[in-house]
Amino acid sequence: MKKLLIIAALAVFAAAGTASAQNYMVVNTETIFKSMTAYNQAVEEMDAAAQQYQQNIDNAYAELEDMYETYMSQKASLSQSARQQREETILNNEKKIAEYQASIFGEDGKMTRMQAEKLEPYQKKVMETISKYASDHGYSLVLDISTNPLVVYYNPAVDKTQDIISLLK
């Protein structure tokens, strides 16, 4: 019986020791990315391109709206075939605009490809640097406080954001 109690006590102490030995660190990837000039320039380029594409789409929809309003004002004086032709033109233009919008902002659109081309190399570099830092310093868990709204408290001593920024420079 004594042996069983001693083994149980050792198991409890071993589990407690293992739990306290788990090492974690906290980083704020948003702060890390904001510290990278090249990353921020790439984001600005993408934002400018997105604004230009959106302006083109807005302009096309404004022209379509004008075309529709003109049609509605002239509808009564148009023959049946002329009405049908204008309606088809309006619908075709609307479809073209929607296709253009999808080709830019859709899942496989130009902006998605641009993001992969311009931002992913920086994102990959940051993740690799964080992983290497964690591995080199014996951390078994890394928490990103910029994307996890469930972190209620953390000790600033475990925040290694500035260390990662230093390694990236």
C-alpha positions in Angstrom: 0.0 0.0 0.0 2.9 2.4 0.8 4.4 1.6 -2.5 1.2 2.5 -4.3 0.9 5.9 -2.4 4.6 6.7 -3.1 4.1 5.9 -6.8 0.9 8.0 -6.9 2.7 10.9 -5.2 5.6 10.7 -7.6 3.2 10.7 -10.5 1.5 13.8 -9.2 4.8 15.6 -8.7 6.0 14.5 -12.2 2.8 15.8 -13.8 3.1 19.1 -11.9 6.7 19.5 -13.0 5.8 18.7 -16.6 3.0 21.3 -16.5 5.2 24.0 -15.1 8.0 23.2 -17.6 5.8 24.0 -20.5 7.2 27.2 -22.0 5.2 29.6 -24.1 5.7 33.0 -25.6 3.5 35.7 -26.9 3.9 37.8 -30.1 1.9 40.5 -31.8 2.2 39.8 -35.5 0.3 43.0 -36.3 3.1 45.0 -34.6 5.7 42.9 -36.4 4.2 43.5 -39.8 3.8 47.2 -39.1 7.5 47.4 -38.3 8.4 46.1 -41.8 8.7 49.0 -44.2 8.6 46.7 -47.3 5.5 44.9 -46.1 3.7 48.2 -45.5 4.7 49.4 -48.9 3.3 46.3 -50.5 0.1 46.7 -48.5 -0.2 50.3 -49.7 0.4 49.2 -53.3 -2.4 46.7 -53.0 -4.7 49.2 -51.4 -4.1 51.7 -54.2 -4.7 49.0 -56.8 -7.9 47.9 -55.1 -9.1 51.5 -54.9 -8.4 51.9 -58.6 -10.2 48.7 -59.5 -13.1 49.6 -57.3 -13.3 53.1 -58.9 -13.4 51.4 -62.3 -16.3 49.2 -61.2 -18.1 52.1 -59.6 -17.8 54.1 -62.8 -19.1 51.2 -64.9 -22.1 50.8 -62.6 -22.8 54.5 -62.7 -22.7 54.3 -66.5 -25.0 51.3 -66.4 -27.4 53.2 -64.1 -27.4 56.2 -66.5 -28.1 53.8 -69.4 -31.0 52.2 -67.4 -32.5 55.6 -66.5 -32.2 56.8 -70.2 -33.9 53.6 -71.2 -36.7 54.0 -68.6 -37.4 57.6 -69.8 -37.5 56.5 -73.4 -39.2 53.2 -72.9 -42.7 54.4 -73.8 -41.6 55.8 -77.2 -39.5 52.7 -78.2 -40.7 49.9 -80.3 -40.9 46.4 -78.8 -37.7 45.3 -80.6 -35.9 48.4 -79.6 -36.9 47.9 -75.9 -35.8 44.3 -76.0 -32.5 45.2 -77.6 -31.8 47.9 -74.9 -32.8 45.5 -72.1 -30.5 42.9 -73.4 -27.7 45.5 -73.7 -28.2 46.6 -70.1 -28.3 43.0 -68.9 -25.2 42.1 -70.9 -23.3 45.2 -69.5 -24.4 44.3 -66.0 -23.1 40.8 -66.5 -19.8 42.0 -67.9 -19.3 44.3 -64.9 -20.0 41.5 -62.5 -17.6 39.2 -64.3 -14.9 42.0 -64.2 -15.5 42.5 -60.5 -15.2 38.7 -59.9 -12.0 38.7 -62.0 -10.5 41.3 -59.7 -11.9 40.6 -56.3 -13.1 37.0 -56.6 -11.6 34.0 -55.0 -9.1 33.5 -57.9 -9.1 37.2 -58.9 -6.2 39.5 -59.6 -6.2 40.9 -56.0 -5.9 37.5 -54.5 -3.0 36.7 -56.8 -1.4 40.1 -56.0 -1.7 39.4 -52.3 0.0 36.0 -52.8 2.8 37.6 -54.8 3.4 40.7 -52.7 2.5 39.7 -49.1 3.0 36.0 -48.7 6.9 36.2 -48.9 6.9 38.6 -45.9 4.3 36.5 -44.0 6.3 33.4 -44.6 9.5 35.1 -43.4 7.8 36.3 -40.2 6.3 32.9 -39.4 9.7 31.2 -40.1 11.5 33.7 -37.8 8.9 33.2 -35.1 9.2 29.4 -35.4 13.0 29.5 -35.4 13.1 31.8 -32.4 10.6 29.6 -30.5 12.6 26.5 -31.3 16.0 28.1 -30.4 14.7 29.3 -27.1 12.8 26.2 -26.1 9.3 27.5 -26.4 6.6 24.9 -27.0 3.7 27.3 -27.6 3.4 30.6 -29.4 0.3 32.8 -29.0 -0.4 35.6 -31.4 -2.2 38.3 -29.4 -3.1 40.4 -32.4 -5.6 37.8 -33.7 -6.8 36.1 -30.5 -9.4 38.2 -28.7 -9.8 35.5 -26.1 -6.4 36.2 -24.4 -7.6 37.9 -21.2 -4.2 38.4 -19.6 -0.6 37.7 -20.3 2.6 38.6 -18.6 4.5 41.2 -20.7 7.7 39.2 -19.9 6.6 36.5 -22.3 5.9 39.0 -25.1 8.7 38.4 -27.6 7.4 40.7 -30.3 10.4 43.1 -30.1 12.8 40.2 -30.3 11.2 39.0 -33.5 11.3 42.5 -35.0 15.0 42.7 -34.1 15.7 39.4 -35.8 13.9 40.5 -39.0 16.0 43.7 -39.3 
